[in-house]
Amino acid sequence: MKRIDSDYCVIGGGIAGLSMARELARSGASVTIVERDAFGRGAAWQAAGMLAPMVEARLQEQGVTAFMLEALEYFKAFAVELQGETGIDIQLSTDGSLLVGVDRDDTEKWRHRYEEYRQMNLPVEWLSGYECREIEPYLATGIPGGIYSRADEQVDNRRLLDALVSSCAAADTVTMIENSGEGELVVSGEHVTCYRAGELEVHADRYIAATGARVGWLRNALPEIARSIRPVKGQVIRLDQSRMPLVSHLIRTPKMYLAPKVDGTLVLGATSEEKGFDASITAGEIMELLRAAWETVPGIFELPIIETAADFRPASVDHAPLLGATSLENVDVATGYFRHGVLVAPYAASILVAQRTSGTHSRWLEQFSPSRLGVAQTA
């Protein structure tokens, strides 16, 4: 049995766990971060890297919207710091989002959403079809109008993950263990004594569960967490527009999004399927994504397909994050970020680490506390 001792053990090497480990290391704590597979290759690797609190806002989820807006402001400084640490350009783009409809029904959906945005005082504007095509000339000529959000941003999520891995690897106080397989928390009373995975045991003062949608390993130790997170499958296609640049802004319709990257990749996604952990790529869903993209930007028809993939968003029962203390006295959780992981994970990490290392409290730890699941917590 291999034993590692540290101040903190972070379980999960995706964007939530890597952000947490980096923030803990910056505070001076020693950290062991353990990943069942490879670091930085989970759901965030397959994502589009959208930092879009405006277009993701929902009138019935204004608390989450306010959190995302704060997270976007935090992300701007975070991106500069991370690039300075690692030398990796994560390609933060500030071009905004364009929401369009290809038919009357889609346009009416956006009209309704636009009125919701106005009720929330979000900085968006309604554009005619002509004005939309001034921004994106290759849009289909029949598009009657849409919403333009100048404040939304995006990032190259794969470069971001590589930068987070690089930052953690360069920190003297971080021990990184990948390909460990699934482990478990060893519990004594209301206290965790170690995290065990195969021949590895990590002994820490505190444990942070940040494994995204894969929370089944918590079924014995924290059943209330395990039953409150479900996987929402998303299938994604990566296209090559390097020789025929068609899209320069993030474009969304009610059926799909198109996210252009600086290297010429165009990310087309994403389905939303309640199918458990079925990672198969299906012809029907891929066909519908391509059809929706072609109806919006007809030139898509000529683009080569680079890659297809599927992964799983971690969705809580109320679609809000689970962040902070659990019913075990030395375990925190950081998951349930749903569609917003790339945007909110770094900010959530800063909030939780500030609470644990310096006692700085945030209202978000109350709003997103797992205690809302009806289980007593130990702060």
Secondary structure, 3 states (H helix, E strand, C coil): CEEEEEEEEEECCCHHHHHHHHHHHHCCCCEEEECCCCCCCCHHHHCCCEECHHHHCCHHHHHHHHHHHHHHHHHHHHHHHHHHHHCCCCCCECCCEEEECCCHHHHHHHHHHHHHHHHCCCCEEEEEHHHHHHHCCCCCCCCCEEEEECCCEECCHHHHHHHHHHHHHHCCCEEEECCCCCCEEEEECCEEEEEEECCEEEEEEEEEECCCCCCHHHCCCCHHHHCCEEEEEEEEEEEECCCCCCCCCEEECCCCEEEECCCCEEEEECCCECCCCCCCCCHHHHHHHHHHHHHHCHHHHHCCEEEEEEEEEEEECCCCCEEEECCCCCEEEEECCHHHHHHHHHHHHHHHHHHHHHCCCCHHHHHCCHHHHCCCCCC
